Amino acid sequence: MDDMRDKKKSSQRRWEWFAKAGLLSEALPYMRHHNGNTFVIKYGGHAMGDDELAVKFARDIVLLKQVGINPIVVHGGGPQIGEMLKRLTIESEFVDGLRVTCQNTVEVVEMVLAGKINKQIVSAINHAGGTAIGLCGKDGNLIQARKLKRTRKDPESNIERILDLGFVGEPERVNPAVLEFCAKSDIIPVIAPIGQGPNNETYNINADTVAGFIAGAVGASRLFLLTDVEGVMDKNKKLVPQCTVMEAREMMADGTASGGMIPKLETCIDSVERGVEASVILDGRLPHVLLLEIFTDAGVGTLISNRTDIPRPKF
């Protein structure tokens, strides 16, 4: 009986080895195709809060660098900011999904994003065998920002009024020199979404927006947004594996895409229109989701591009 169990285990291990070898063989043409390309990866959501997923993410980023891809990581940190504000008894409110950021709040935002979270990700990548450095928009004049202007219509008077979100900004210019240096070396940049204003003020910027803006500025071939959903769902709640910019706009207009998916699609559309070959919305809760998307025939998530020759699975 024991001999039969041992033989069964040995056979199972052998098939697992064959499967891994098959995946490596399948990945080879993708490695060759993407060699020398720049990928911008927005890292956040559940994946960043799960220790096991965080370790796997760090290893995957190191692997991308090892096979000749230039990864740029941009991270969020909303929940961590909220926890710190609560500990410091600083009240915080949201308007249209954006955190109203006063002077006290922006100091905490910078401390959490550019400090604790950024260094945790850098440390994880370095521990996985990479060479990562932590940056924010203030380093090397990386992100020049301006105050984000939003308006809202009063439902009674129908008059638009300007919303003051405090130190919430949007990217105005990116200085790619630091990132170009990293691309030519073994260094992996990890960027906190903090920008610097014209009068040296600090701005809190949405991480998706920063990732998309940087992707366009450095001529990235891919933008990846790691989220807490599988991707864009159609009206039958099935994953949309691929769509054009026009189709993405139609899904937003007819309500197929709604809520938090709309700003993500807007970021993807903007990056494609600024020259990025394709933007992909991925489920960051799935282990090794980047590798599955980049190096397998199947792919995962939703790819937005105006090119029609990028292979995607048929569901």
N, C-alpha and C positions, 0 to 999 in steps of 0.2 A: 504493500500500500504506500509506504513512504517513498519507494523507488518511483512509483507512478506519479506521485505528487511532485517529486523533484524533477522528473522528466517534463511534466506539465509546466512547471515554473520556468524551466530552462527554455522550453519552446516559446513560452510567452515573452521572455526576455529577448529571445532572438528576433521575434516579430517586432518588438518595440525598437530594437536596433535597426531593423530593416526600414521601419517607418521613419526613424530619425534620418537615416541615410537618404531616403527618398526626399524628405523635406530639404535637406542640404543640397541635393542635386537640383531640385526644383528652384531653389533660391539663387543658384549660380547666375543664370542669365539676368536676373533682376539686379544682382550685385554689380555685374558688368555695366548694365544700363544706367544705374544711378551713380556709378563711381565719379567722384568729383563734384556732384551736385550738392546744393545746400538745402536742408530741410529745416523749417521752423516749426517747433512743437510747443503748443500751449498745454501746459501741465497743470491740472487742478482737479477739483471735485473729489469724488470718493477715492480715486486712485492715490491722491496725495495724502489722504488721511489714513490709509491702510498701510501698516508697516511692511507687510509681506509684498504687496503690490509695489510699494515704493522701492524695495530692493530689486525687484524684477525690472522695474522701469529703468533704474540706474544701470543695470547690466545691459539692457537693450540699447540704451544711449551709447554706452561704451562700444558695443558691438557695431553700431552704425559707423562710429568713427574708425574702428579697426578695418572695416571693409571699404573705406575710402569715401564715405559720405560725411558731409560737414553739418552736424546737428547744432542748432541754436535752440536752447530751452528758454521759454518765457513762462513764468509761473504766476498763479493767483494766490489767494490766501484769505478770502472773505470770512470763512468761519473762524479762523485763528484770530483775525482782527476783531471780530465780534466778541470772542472770549476775553481778549485782553482789555477791550473797552469796558466790558462788564466788570472785570476784576478791578479796574481803576475807577469804577462808578462814573464813567463818562457816557452820557446818553447818546444814542445814535438813531437816526431815522433814515428811511429810504424813500426816494421819489422816483417813480418809473424805473425801479430796479437799481437805482444808483444811490450809494451811500452819501448823504449830505455830510460834507467834510469841513469842519471848522478848524481853527488853528491847532487846538488841543488834539483833535482827532487825527489830523494829518501827521502830527508828530508820532502818534502811536502807529499809524499806518506804515510810515517809513521805518520805524523801529522793527515792526513785525515782519514786513515784507523784505526789506533790504538787509535786515539783521537775521533774526532767528530762522525764518523759513528758507531764505536764500542759502544760508550756510548749511542747513540740514541737507538740502539737495546737493550742494557742492560736495559735502562730505560723503554722501552716499555714492556719488559718481566716482570720486577718488578712491573710495574703499573698493569699488567694483573693478578698479584697474585703470580708470581714466585719469585725465588731468583737467579738472574743471576749475573755472574761476567765477566768482560771483560779481555781478555788475548790477547797477541800476542806471536810470537815465541820466544821472548826474555825472557818472564816470565817463571821462573822455568826451563830454558833451554829447553823449550817445542819443538822448531823446530830448529835443527842444519841444516844449509843450505850451499850450495856451488854454485859457479857461474855457471849459465846456459850456456852451450856451444852449439852453433848452427853453422852450415855450410851452404853455398849456392854455387851452381855451377854457374860459369860465363858462360852465354849463348854463348859467342863467343869462348873463349879458352877451355871451358869444364873443367876448373880447379876449384876445390873446395877451397873456402876461408872461414876463420873463421869470424863469425860476432861478433862484440863486442857490446853487449847490455847493457854494464855498470853494474849497481847493480841489475840485474835481476837474480834471483836464482831459485834453485829447492831444495826440501827437501832431506836431506841426512839421518837424524835420527830424530825420535820423542821420547821424554821422556814422557811416559804415566803416570808417577806417579801423576801429578797434576790432570789429567783427571780421573784416577782411584779413587782419593779422592773425586772428584765431583760426580762420579757415586754412591758412598756409602753414599752420603749426599743429601740434598735437593737442591744443587747448580747446576745451568745450565751454562756450560761454553760457552762463545761467543768469537770466535777466529778471530782476524785479521790476514791475510796471510802475515805476516812479519817474516822473518827468520834471524837468527844470524850466521854469518860466523866464520871460525876458528880464524880470527884475530879481532873479535868483530865488523866486518863490518855489515851493515844492508842490507838485500836483500828483494826486492819486488818479491813476488811469486804469480803465478796464483792461484786464490782461488779454482778453481776446482781441481787443482793438490794437493793443501794442503788438501782439504777435502778427496780426495781419499787416500792419503798417511796416513792420520790420521786414516781413517776407517780401513785400513789394520793393522796399528800398534796397535790399541786397540781391535782388534777382533770384530769389529762391525758386526751385522747381516744385516744391510742395509746401503747403501749410497744413498742419494737422491740429485739430482742436479736440482734445480729449475731454469728454463730457460724461454725464451720468445716464445717458440714453444710448440706444444702439445706433442711432442716426436719425435721418428724416423718415417719417412714416407717411404712407399715402392714406387716402381716405378709408381704406380697409385695414388700417393699422399694420400694414406690411412694409418692411424696409425698402426704401428707394435706394438701390445700389449706385445709381449714377444719374446726374441730370445736368443740363446746361444752365447757364446764367438766366436765360429767358424762362426756362421751366421752373427754376428756383423762385424767380419773381412771381410767376403765376401761382405757385403753391402758397406764397405769402399773401397774395391778393385774394385768392378764393378761400382762405382759411384752412387749407390743408396743413400748413405750418403755422403755428401760433405760439403765443407765450414766449418763453425763453429761447425757443428755436429761432425766432425771427432775428434777433441781433446776431446770432451765430451765422445764419445764412447771409445776413448783410455783410458781415466781416469776410466771409468766403467770397461773396460776389465782388466786393471791393478789391480783394487781393488778386483775383483772377483778372479783373479789369485793369489792374496795375502791372500785369505781366507775369504773375505766378501761373505756372502751367496748370496746376490743379490744387484745389483745397479739399480736405477730407474731414468729415465729422465722424469721430470714433467713440466707442464705448470704453472709457478708461477703466471701467471695472473689470474688463476682460484681461487676464494675464497675457503678456506679450502681444498686446493688440497691435502695436506698431509693426512688429515683425510679421504678423499675419497679414497685415495690409500691404506691406512693402515687398515681402519676399515670397508670397505664395500666389498661385494662379487664382485662388478663390477671392482673396481680398475680403475686407469687412468694412462696415460703415457706409457712409454716403459720400461719393466723390462728385465735386462740382467743377466742371471744366467746359470750355467751349470746343475742346478737341474731341473728336469722335473715335480716335484710334487708340485710346487707352483701354486695355481689356478689363472688363468687369464681369462678375458672375451673373448668370441669369437665374432669378429666383422664381 
